[in-house]
Amino acid sequence: MYRNSLKFADLENYINTEVRPLFHDQGFIEAFDFFCIVIWKANRAKSKIARRFDDKPTADTREDLDGKIK
């Protein structure tokens, strides 16, 4: 997937103008946008969070994950 790198120069703006409305409309965000938030909030934490995802078994569908969260 091609991404215009200029829009990521200001992550806060990207998150507020693109990720936030998508999450509001869809109720979920993709992994890429999730990690944009992680990098924006705490860049040092991105490796730790990625490892935590690797350590956990994955669900087959988004609905499975949603059911576990609720």
Backbone atoms as SQL, in Angstrom:
CREATE TABLE atoms (id INTEGER PRIMARY KEY, chain TEXT, resi INTEGER, resn TEXT, atom TEXT, x REAL, y REAL, z REAL);
INSERT INTO atoms VALUES
  (1, 'A', 1, 'MET', 'N', 0.846, -1.176, 0.000),
  (2, 'A', 1, 'MET', 'CA', 0.000, 0.000, 0.000),
  (3, 'A', 1, 'MET', 'C', 0.891, 1.238, 0.000),
  (4, 'A', 2, 'TYR', 'N', 0.637, 2.138, -0.918),
  (5, 'A', 2, 'TYR', 'CA', 1.408, 3.374, -1.016),
  (6, 'A', 2, 'TYR', 'C', 0.886, 4.393, -0.021),
  (7, 'A', 3, 'ARG', 'N', 1.802, 5.026, 0.670),
  (8, 'A', 3, 'ARG', 'CA', 1.424, 6.077, 1.621),
  (9, 'A', 3, 'ARG', 'C', 2.255, 7.317, 1.326),
  (10, 'A', 4, 'ASN', 'N', 1.622, 8.460, 1.318),
  (11, 'A', 4, 'ASN', 'CA', 2.309, 9.722, 1.104),
  (12, 'A', 4, 'ASN', 'C', 3.044, 10.084, 2.389),
  (13, 'A', 5, 'SER', 'N', 4.363, 10.026, 2.363),
  (14, 'A', 5, 'SER', 'CA', 5.148, 10.216, 3.584),
  (15, 'A', 5, 'SER', 'C', 5.049, 11.623, 4.153),
  (16, 'A', 6, 'LEU', 'N', 4.706, 12.607, 3.352),
  (17, 'A', 6, 'LEU', 'CA', 4.614, 13.977, 3.863),
  (18, 'A', 6, 'LEU', 'C', 3.524, 14.135, 4.915),
  (19, 'A', 7, 'LYS', 'N', 2.443, 13.391, 4.787),
  (20, 'A', 7, 'LYS', 'CA', 1.366, 13.546, 5.757),
  (21, 'A', 7, 'LYS', 'C', 1.733, 12.968, 7.120),
  (22, 'A', 8, 'PHE', 'N', 2.811, 12.183, 7.186),
  (23, 'A', 8, 'PHE', 'CA', 3.241, 11.613, 8.460),
  (24, 'A', 8, 'PHE', 'C', 4.302, 12.466, 9.147),
  (25, 'A', 9, 'ALA', 'N', 4.719, 13.538, 8.509),
  (26, 'A', 9, 'ALA', 'CA', 5.720, 14.423, 9.119),
  (27, 'A', 9, 'ALA', 'C', 5.183, 15.035, 10.406),
  (28, 'A', 10, 'ASP', 'N', 3.899, 15.299, 10.440),
  (29, 'A', 10, 'ASP', 'CA', 3.243, 15.813, 11.641),
  (30, 'A', 10, 'ASP', 'C', 2.224, 14.762, 12.073),
  (31, 'A', 11, 'LEU', 'N', 2.673, 13.808, 12.905),
  (32, 'A', 11, 'LEU', 'CA', 1.813, 12.695, 13.293),
  (33, 'A', 11, 'LEU', 'C', 0.558, 13.150, 14.023),
  (34, 'A', 12, 'GLU', 'N', 0.694, 14.151, 14.855),
  (35, 'A', 12, 'GLU', 'CA', -0.477, 14.623, 15.600),
  (36, 'A', 12, 'GLU', 'C', -1.569, 15.092, 14.637),
  (37, 'A', 13, 'ASN', 'N', -1.180, 15.820, 13.615),
  (38, 'A', 13, 'ASN', 'CA', -2.148, 16.283, 12.624),
  (39, 'A', 13, 'ASN', 'C', -2.758, 15.104, 11.866),
  (40, 'A', 14, 'TYR', 'N', -1.931, 14.147, 11.452),
  (41, 'A', 14, 'TYR', 'CA', -2.432, 12.965, 10.745),
  (42, 'A', 14, 'TYR', 'C', -3.438, 12.205, 11.608),
  (43, 'A', 15, 'ILE', 'N', -3.105, 12.014, 12.867),
  (44, 'A', 15, 'ILE', 'CA', -3.994, 11.278, 13.770),
  (45, 'A', 15, 'ILE', 'C', -5.320, 12.016, 13.951),
  (46, 'A', 16, 'ASN', 'N', -5.248, 13.320, 14.147),
  (47, 'A', 16, 'ASN', 'CA', -6.472, 14.090, 14.387),
  (48, 'A', 16, 'ASN', 'C', -7.329, 14.280, 13.143),
  (49, 'A', 17, 'THR', 'N', -6.703, 14.375, 11.975),
  (50, 'A', 17, 'THR', 'CA', -7.481, 14.657, 10.764),
  (51, 'A', 17, 'THR', 'C', -7.876, 13.411, 9.976),
  (52, 'A', 18, 'GLU', 'N', -7.132, 12.311, 10.139),
  (53, 'A', 18, 'GLU', 'CA', -7.448, 11.114, 9.354),
  (54, 'A', 18, 'GLU', 'C', -7.810, 9.904, 10.205),
  (55, 'A', 19, 'VAL', 'N', -7.007, 9.617, 11.220),
  (56, 'A', 19, 'VAL', 'CA', -7.244, 8.418, 12.024),
  (57, 'A', 19, 'VAL', 'C', -8.483, 8.578, 12.903),
  (58, 'A', 20, 'ARG', 'N', -8.586, 9.692, 13.568),
  (59, 'A', 20, 'ARG', 'CA', -9.713, 9.915, 14.482),
  (60, 'A', 20, 'ARG', 'C', -11.065, 9.821, 13.768),
  (61, 'A', 21, 'PRO', 'N', -11.253, 10.510, 12.632),
  (62, 'A', 21, 'PRO', 'CA', -12.540, 10.373, 11.937),
  (63, 'A', 21, 'PRO', 'C', -12.815, 8.941, 11.449),
  (64, 'A', 22, 'LEU', 'N', -11.772, 8.249, 10.984),
  (65, 'A', 22, 'LEU', 'CA', -11.955, 6.859, 10.556),
  (66, 'A', 22, 'LEU', 'C', -12.405, 5.985, 11.716),
  (67, 'A', 23, 'PHE', 'N', -11.757, 6.156, 12.864),
  (68, 'A', 23, 'PHE', 'CA', -12.133, 5.372, 14.038),
  (69, 'A', 23, 'PHE', 'C', -13.566, 5.693, 14.455),
  (70, 'A', 24, 'HIS', 'N', -13.913, 6.957, 14.411),
  (71, 'A', 24, 'HIS', 'CA', -15.266, 7.371, 14.785),
  (72, 'A', 24, 'HIS', 'C', -16.308, 6.735, 13.856),
  (73, 'A', 25, 'ASP', 'N', -16.027, 6.703, 12.564),
  (74, 'A', 25, 'ASP', 'CA', -16.969, 6.150, 11.585),
  (75, 'A', 25, 'ASP', 'C', -17.004, 4.622, 11.588),
  (76, 'A', 26, 'GLN', 'N', -15.815, 3.992, 11.665),
  (77, 'A', 26, 'GLN', 'CA', -15.722, 2.541, 11.523),
  (78, 'A', 26, 'GLN', 'C', -15.760, 1.795, 12.852),
  (79, 'A', 27, 'GLY', 'N', -15.291, 2.450, 13.911),
  (80, 'A', 27, 'GLY', 'CA', -15.236, 1.784, 15.210),
  (81, 'A', 27, 'GLY', 'C', -13.964, 0.987, 15.426),
  (82, 'A', 28, 'PHE', 'N', -13.034, 1.046, 14.482),
  (83, 'A', 28, 'PHE', 'CA', -11.751, 0.359, 14.615),
  (84, 'A', 28, 'PHE', 'C', -10.710, 1.088, 13.778),
  (85, 'A', 29, 'ILE', 'N', -9.432, 0.787, 14.035),
  (86, 'A', 29, 'ILE', 'CA', -8.345, 1.317, 13.217),
  (87, 'A', 29, 'ILE', 'C', -7.446, 0.167, 12.799),
  (88, 'A', 30, 'GLU', 'N', -6.742, 0.357, 11.725),
  (89, 'A', 30, 'GLU', 'CA', -5.795, -0.641, 11.228),
  (90, 'A', 30, 'GLU', 'C', -4.511, -0.591, 12.055),
  (91, 'A', 31, 'ALA', 'N', -3.712, -1.636, 11.939),
  (92, 'A', 31, 'ALA', 'CA', -2.473, -1.740, 12.711),
  (93, 'A', 31, 'ALA', 'C', -1.535, -0.568, 12.436),
  (94, 'A', 32, 'PHE', 'N', -1.430, -0.151, 11.189),
  (95, 'A', 32, 'PHE', 'CA', -0.537, 0.954, 10.851),
  (96, 'A', 32, 'PHE', 'C', -0.906, 2.207, 11.630),
  (97, 'A', 33, 'ASP', 'N', -2.197, 2.534, 11.654),
  (98, 'A', 33, 'ASP', 'CA', -2.643, 3.728, 12.366),
  (99, 'A', 33, 'ASP', 'C', -2.474, 3.574, 13.873),
  (100, 'A', 34, 'PHE', 'N', -2.671, 2.363, 14.379),
  (101, 'A', 34, 'PHE', 'CA', -2.434, 2.113, 15.800),
  (102, 'A', 34, 'PHE', 'C', -0.982, 2.420, 16.153),
  (103, 'A', 35, 'PHE', 'N', -0.054, 1.947, 15.338),
  (104, 'A', 35, 'PHE', 'CA', 1.354, 2.203, 15.627),
  (105, 'A', 35, 'PHE', 'C', 1.729, 3.664, 15.416),
  (106, 'A', 36, 'CYS', 'N', 1.031, 4.369, 14.552),
  (107, 'A', 36, 'CYS', 'CA', 1.242, 5.824, 14.455),
  (108, 'A', 36, 'CYS', 'C', 0.907, 6.485, 15.785),
  (109, 'A', 37, 'ILE', 'N', -0.172, 6.041, 16.412),
  (110, 'A', 37, 'ILE', 'CA', -0.547, 6.584, 17.719),
  (111, 'A', 37, 'ILE', 'C', 0.505, 6.230, 18.755),
  (112, 'A', 38, 'VAL', 'N', 0.978, 4.986, 18.738),
  (113, 'A', 38, 'VAL', 'CA', 2.013, 4.565, 19.690),
  (114, 'A', 38, 'VAL', 'C', 3.261, 5.416, 19.521),
  (115, 'A', 39, 'ILE', 'N', 3.707, 5.607, 18.296),
  (116, 'A', 39, 'ILE', 'CA', 4.913, 6.400, 18.036),
  (117, 'A', 39, 'ILE', 'C', 4.705, 7.841, 18.464),
  (118, 'A', 40, 'TRP', 'N', 3.536, 8.385, 18.195),
  (119, 'A', 40, 'TRP', 'CA', 3.242, 9.771, 18.572),
  (120, 'A', 40, 'TRP', 'C', 3.233, 9.937, 20.089),
  (121, 'A', 41, 'LYS', 'N', 2.615, 8.995, 20.799),
  (122, 'A', 41, 'LYS', 'CA', 2.504, 9.122, 22.253),
  (123, 'A', 41, 'LYS', 'C', 3.809, 8.766, 22.960),
  (124, 'A', 42, 'ALA', 'N', 4.468, 7.702, 22.535),
  (125, 'A', 42, 'ALA', 'CA', 5.672, 7.238, 23.226),
  (126, 'A', 42, 'ALA', 'C', 6.510, 6.416, 22.260),
  (127, 'A', 43, 'ASN', 'N', 7.334, 7.081, 21.485),
  (128, 'A', 43, 'ASN', 'CA', 8.143, 6.419, 20.466),
  (129, 'A', 43, 'ASN', 'C', 8.970, 5.278, 21.052),
  (130, 'A', 44, 'ARG', 'N', 9.433, 5.449, 22.275),
  (131, 'A', 44, 'ARG', 'CA', 10.267, 4.422, 22.904),
  (132, 'A', 44, 'ARG', 'C', 9.500, 3.123, 23.150),
  (133, 'A', 45, 'ALA', 'N', 8.175, 3.176, 23.162),
  (134, 'A', 45, 'ALA', 'CA', 7.359, 2.014, 23.502),
  (135, 'A', 45, 'ALA', 'C', 7.016, 1.132, 22.310),
  (136, 'A', 46, 'LYS', 'N', 7.331, 1.550, 21.086),
  (137, 'A', 46, 'LYS', 'CA', 6.858, 0.806, 19.917),
  (138, 'A', 46, 'LYS', 'C', 7.387, -0.621, 19.867),
  (139, 'A', 47, 'SER', 'N', 8.639, -0.846, 20.221),
  (140, 'A', 47, 'SER', 'CA', 9.185, -2.205, 20.199),
  (141, 'A', 47, 'SER', 'C', 8.548, -3.069, 21.275),
  (142, 'A', 48, 'LYS', 'N', 8.339, -2.489, 22.437),
  (143, 'A', 48, 'LYS', 'CA', 7.722, -3.226, 23.544),
  (144, 'A', 48, 'LYS', 'C', 6.301, -3.652, 23.179),
  (145, 'A', 49, 'ILE', 'N', 5.548, -2.758, 22.590),
  (146, 'A', 49, 'ILE', 'CA', 4.173, -3.076, 22.212),
  (147, 'A', 49, 'ILE', 'C', 4.151, -4.114, 21.095),
  (148, 'A', 50, 'ALA', 'N', 5.036, -3.991, 20.135),
  (149, 'A', 50, 'ALA', 'CA', 5.103, -4.977, 19.051),
  (150, 'A', 50, 'ALA', 'C', 5.427, -6.360, 19.609),
  (151, 'A', 51, 'ARG', 'N', 6.337, -6.437, 20.565),
  (152, 'A', 51, 'ARG', 'CA', 6.669, -7.723, 21.194),
  (153, 'A', 51, 'ARG', 'C', 5.464, -8.302, 21.927),
  (154, 'A', 52, 'ARG', 'N', 4.701, -7.451, 22.587),
  (155, 'A', 52, 'ARG', 'CA', 3.518, -7.933, 23.311),
  (156, 'A', 52, 'ARG', 'C', 2.506, -8.539, 22.351),
  (157, 'A', 53, 'PHE', 'N', 2.371, -7.980, 21.163),
  (158, 'A', 53, 'PHE', 'CA', 1.473, -8.563, 20.173),
  (159, 'A', 53, 'PHE', 'C', 2.011, -9.897, 19.678),
  (160, 'A', 54, 'ASP', 'N', 3.327, -10.009, 19.526),
  (161, 'A', 54, 'ASP', 'CA', 3.916, -11.265, 19.073),
  (162, 'A', 54, 'ASP', 'C', 3.758, -12.370, 20.103),
  (163, 'A', 55, 'ASP', 'N', 3.734, -12.016, 21.378),
  (164, 'A', 55, 'ASP', 'CA', 3.630, -13.003, 22.447),
  (165, 'A', 55, 'ASP', 'C', 2.217, -13.548, 22.625),
  (166, 'A', 56, 'LYS', 'N', 1.235, -12.866, 22.089),
  (167, 'A', 56, 'LYS', 'CA', -0.161, -13.250, 22.302),
  (168, 'A', 56, 'LYS', 'C', -0.692, -14.010, 21.084),
  (169, 'A', 57, 'PRO', 'N', -1.523, -15.023, 21.331),
  (170, 'A', 57, 'PRO', 'CA', -2.161, -15.684, 20.187),
  (171, 'A', 57, 'PRO', 'C', -3.114, -14.719, 19.497),
  (172, 'A', 58, 'THR', 'N', -3.251, -14.869, 18.205),
  (173, 'A', 58, 'THR', 'CA', -4.103, -13.945, 17.453),
  (174, 'A', 58, 'THR', 'C', -5.469, -14.561, 17.199),
  (175, 'A', 59, 'ALA', 'N', -6.470, -13.728, 17.155),
  (176, 'A', 59, 'ALA', 'CA', -7.826, -14.176, 16.825),
  (177, 'A', 59, 'ALA', 'C', -7.968, -14.236, 15.308),
  (178, 'A', 60, 'ASP', 'N', -8.912, -15.011, 14.846),
  (179, 'A', 60, 'ASP', 'CA', -9.099, -15.163, 13.408),
  (180, 'A', 60, 'ASP', 'C', -9.756, -13.950, 12.766),
  (181, 'A', 61, 'THR', 'N', -10.638, -13.286, 13.491),
  (182, 'A', 61, 'THR', 'CA', -11.375, -12.185, 12.892),
  (183, 'A', 61, 'THR', 'C', -11.425, -10.987, 13.821),
  (184, 'A', 62, 'ARG', 'N', -11.752, -9.851, 13.245),
  (185, 'A', 62, 'ARG', 'CA', -11.918, -8.628, 14.029),
  (186, 'A', 62, 'ARG', 'C', -13.060, -8.803, 15.028),
  (187, 'A', 63, 'GLU', 'N', -14.103, -9.555, 14.651),
  (188, 'A', 63, 'GLU', 'CA', -15.234, -9.786, 15.541),
  (189, 'A', 63, 'GLU', 'C', -14.798, -10.562, 16.784),
  (190, 'A', 64, 'ASP', 'N', -13.878, -11.527, 16.609),
  (191, 'A', 64, 'ASP', 'CA', -13.356, -12.271, 17.756),
  (192, 'A', 64, 'ASP', 'C', -12.662, -11.330, 18.728),
  (193, 'A', 65, 'LEU', 'N', -11.842, -10.435, 18.184),
  (194, 'A', 65, 'LEU', 'CA', -11.141, -9.479, 19.036),
  (195, 'A', 65, 'LEU', 'C', -12.112, -8.532, 19.715),
  (196, 'A', 66, 'ASP', 'N', -13.088, -8.055, 18.966),
  (197, 'A', 66, 'ASP', 'CA', -14.074, -7.136, 19.515),
  (198, 'A', 66, 'ASP', 'C', -14.828, -7.788, 20.669),
  (199, 'A', 67, 'GLY', 'N', -15.173, -9.051, 20.527),
  (200, 'A', 67, 'GLY', 'CA', -15.870, -9.767, 21.593),
  (201, 'A', 67, 'GLY', 'C', -15.033, -9.901, 22.845),
  (202, 'A', 68, 'LYS', 'N', -13.728, -10.038, 22.691),
  (203, 'A', 68, 'LYS', 'CA', -12.843, -10.148, 23.851),
  (204, 'A', 68, 'LYS', 'C', -12.685, -8.816, 24.570),
  (205, 'A', 69, 'ILE', 'N', -12.772, -7.721, 23.822),
  (206, 'A', 69, 'ILE', 'CA', -12.616, -6.397, 24.426),
  (207, 'A', 69, 'ILE', 'C', -13.857, -6.020, 25.216),
  (208, 'A', 70, 'LYS', 'N', -15.027, -6.325, 24.689),
  (209, 'A', 70, 'LYS', 'CA', -16.287, -5.951, 25.342),
  (210, 'A', 70, 'LYS', 'C', -16.528, -6.857, 26.474);
